[in-house]
């Protein structure tokens, strides 16, 4: 997103907040399941119900779009840190 803003054809990008995210919402439990292993439940913490980034402003103004894939990245990350499948 930063590189898109830097290379944007818009001469003056309006000041403000530009959310960047994949457009898909994940719960902590979904991410824990992707990582795998034992889960330890602790006392609940008040967390937002939704954390989905509205990235339409970044798409429209700086021509940014998400290219990452969390489900595909986690297995690669696990392999890199030595906890993945061999």
C-alpha positions as a printed Julia matrix, in Angstrom:
86×3 Matrix{Float64}:
   0.0     0.0     0.0
   2.87    2.38    0.78
   4.49    1.7    -2.57
   1.15    2.19   -4.35
   0.76    5.54   -2.62
   4.29    6.53   -3.56
   3.75    5.56   -7.21
   0.21    6.92   -7.43
  -0.7     9.16  -10.34
  -2.71   11.27   -7.89
  -0.53   14.37   -7.34
  -1.81   15.08   -3.85
  -3.18   12.12   -1.95
  -5.77   13.31    0.56
  -4.61   13.08    4.18
  -6.47   10.47    6.17
  -6.67    6.87    7.27
  -6.28    4.22    4.6
  -7.18    0.75    5.81
  -5.3    -2.1     4.19
  -6.52   -5.64    4.62
  -7.56   -8.62    2.59
 -11.27   -7.96    2.85
 -11.76  -11.14    4.87
 -12.4   -11.24    8.6
 -10.74  -13.9    10.78
 -11.46  -14.73   14.4
  -8.63  -15.51   16.81
  -9.87  -19.12   16.95
  -9.76  -19.41   13.15
  -6.17  -18.2    13.11
  -5.28  -20.54   15.99
  -6.79  -23.44   14.03
  -4.71  -22.52   10.98
  -1.56  -22.52   13.1
  -2.53  -25.78   14.78
  -1.37  -27.34   18.0
  -2.96  -27.26   21.42
  -5.06  -24.28   22.37
  -5.2   -23.01   25.93
  -8.35  -21.1    26.76
  -7.99  -18.23   29.18
 -10.45  -15.79   30.67
 -12.24  -13.97   27.86
 -11.0   -10.52   26.91
 -13.31   -7.9    25.5
 -12.47   -7.74   21.8
 -14.22   -6.14   18.87
 -16.8    -8.36   17.21
 -15.6    -7.36   13.76
 -12.11   -6.32   12.7
 -12.64   -6.25    8.96
 -10.77   -3.37    7.35
 -12.81   -1.31    4.91
 -10.13   -0.93    2.26
 -12.26    0.75   -0.43
 -10.55    4.12    0.11
  -7.1     2.6    -0.53
  -8.45    0.8    -3.59
 -10.08    3.9    -5.05
  -7.5     6.57   -4.28
  -4.1     4.85   -4.47
  -5.15    1.91   -6.66
  -4.12   -0.63   -4.02
  -5.53   -4.15   -3.84
  -4.8    -7.03   -1.48
  -2.53   -9.76   -2.81
  -1.81  -11.73    0.38
  -3.45  -14.96    1.47
  -3.32  -15.8     5.18
  -4.32  -19.45    4.68
  -1.45  -19.89    2.21
   1.07  -17.87    4.21
   0.7   -19.59    7.6
   2.05  -23.0     6.45
   5.07  -21.27    4.84
   5.67  -19.24    8.0
   5.45  -22.38   10.16
   8.02  -24.06    7.92
  10.34  -21.04    8.19
  10.27  -21.05   11.99
  10.62  -24.83   12.2
   7.15  -25.9    13.29
   5.76  -26.83    9.89
   5.33  -30.17    8.23
   8.49  -31.46    6.56
